[in-house]
Amino acid sequence: MADNTLNGRRILTVVTNYGVEQDELMVPVQHLRSRGAHVDVAAVSAEEIRTLVGDKDPGKTVQPDLTLAEADTSSYDLLLVPGGTVNADTLRLEESAVAAVRSFAESGRKVAAICHGPWLLVEAGVLEGKTLTSYASVATDIRNAKGTWVDKPVMHCGANGWELITSRTPDDLDDFLGEIDKVLEAAA
């Protein structure tokens, strides 16, 4: 029997077309869809998304649902930002992705980012006063953006009027998804 506790919830996942960490994209998308949420994967272009495993080995390919430019960010409850070093570093140069983060933060909606994904939040300038976690190499960037970095499997911060859920690596996906579920269920 399907668990439909997230029916009616809409999630926008933002990625580039190359370099997203396979499990940080596919596991959350499959999990959230299995719980009844509507999840759109928005990429830079309409071409296939080529994932990586461990930032180096070829992973599966995924067809995006739409492009970043086509996404109406106002129609989503949560923004999901997967990592992957190449993905996150490239994504933070995409103005539409940066604008999406600002839109969610300014309107008080939820953002979830894992691994290197918080680089996009650094670029958007929304971390002052927030406490979060990430892949360890992103810690200095977070501190320089006036955020507080902690080394925990998952961090949920509600400061500044919007909720931020972060995790360190694919090893923390269970904790990350559990916290996303809790936040989305509470908002129902």
N, C-alpha and C positions, 0 to 999 in steps of 0.2 A: 504494500500500500504506500502511495506517495505521501510525503510530508509536505503539505502545501501551506505551511505557516508563513511563508513569505509571499503568498499571492498578493498581487497588486503593487509589490515593490519593484521599482525600476532602477537598474544599475547600469552605469556607463563605464566601460573599461577602455582605457586609452593606451595605445601602443604604437610603436613604429612597425614597419614591415619587415625588419630584420633585427634579430638579436634579443628578443624578449625571452626570458627564462621560461622554458616549456611548462614546468609544473606551476610556476607562479601565475601563468595565464590560464592554462587548461583546468587545473584542479579547482580554483575558485569559481570559474565560469560554470563548470559541470555541477559543482556542489550547489551553487545558488540557483541554477535552473532546476535542479532536482528538488529543491525546496519550494518551487513555485514562482520564483522571481523571474521577471523579464530582464535579461541581460543582453545588452548590445556591446559588441566589440568594435570600437572605432580605431582605424589605423590611419596613417598619414595618407596612403593612397588605397585604391580599391583592389590592388594586387594582393596576392597571397602573403600571409604573415609567415615568415620563416623563423621558427623558434630555435633556440639553442639549449643544450643541456650542459650545465656547468660552464657557461660562457664560451664554450669552444666546440663541443660536438654538435653536429646537426640534429635537430629535433623534428617534430612533426610540423606540418604546415597547416594553417588555419585560414579559412576565408573570412575576412572581416564582414560585419553586417553593414557598415557604413564607413565613410571617411570622417576624420576629425572635423573637417570643414562642414560636413552635412549634419553633424550632431547638434541638436537643440538641447543644450545643457540644462535649460530650465525645466525640462520634463523628467528629470531623474532625481531619485532620492539619495543615491550614493555614487561617488566617483571612486573607481578602483584603479590603482596605479601599480601594475606588476613591475618587477625589476628586470634584472639582466643588465650587466654593465653597459653593453653597447646600446641596448634599448633605452635605458634611462638617460644616458649621456646624450643621445641623439634627440630624445623626446623633449628634453628641456630647451632645445633650440627651436621647437615648433611653437610659434606664437599661439596657435589655436589650443594647444594643450595647456600652455601656461595660463591662457585666458579661462579655460575650463576650471582650473584649480581656483583661480581668483573668484570666479562666479560662485562656486560651491561655498567657499569660505565666507565671502561677503553676504551670501544669502542664508547662512546658518545651516547649510546642508552638510551631510556626512562625507568624509574622505577616508579611504583606506589605502595604505601604500606599504609595500613590502620590499625588503632588501635594498637595492639601489633606487627604488621608486621615489623615496623622499627627495632625491635630487630635483625632481620637478617642483616640489613644494618650496625648496630653497630658491629656485629660480623665480617662482611666483611671489616671493617675498611675504609669505603668510605665516611664518613660523615664530615670530616674536611672541614670547610668553607660552608657547606650546612645549609640552614634554613628549618626546617620542623616541623610538628606537629605529634601527636600520642595520644594514650591513655595517660592520665596524669602520670600514674605510670612509664612510660618509659622515662620521661623527663630527669631525672638525668643520665640515661645511655647514652642518646643522647648527653648531655652536656659533659660527661666524654669522649665521642668519638669525641669531638671537633666540634660538630654540635651546631646550635642555635635552641632552642625549642621555639615555639610560640603556644599559645592557640587560634586556629582558626579552623573553620569547614574544611577548605581545605587550603593547602599551596603548591604553585608551585615555585620551585627554579631551576634556570638554571645555578647556579654557577659551576665552575670547568669543564665546557664543556659537561655536561649531565643534562638532565631534570629529576627532582624528584617531584612527586605529592604525597602528603600525606594527610591523614584525621584522625580524632580522634576516631570515633565510628560508628556503623551502623546508628545512627541518622543522620550522615553527608553524607550518600551514594549519595544523589542527587547532592550535591556540588562536591563530589569526582568524580562521573561519568561525570558530566558536564565538569569538568576540563580535564579529560582523553579524552573525545570526542574532546574538543577544541584543545588539543595538537596533537592528532592523525590526525585530519582534517587538521591542519596547515602543517603537515609534508607530506601530500598527494601530 
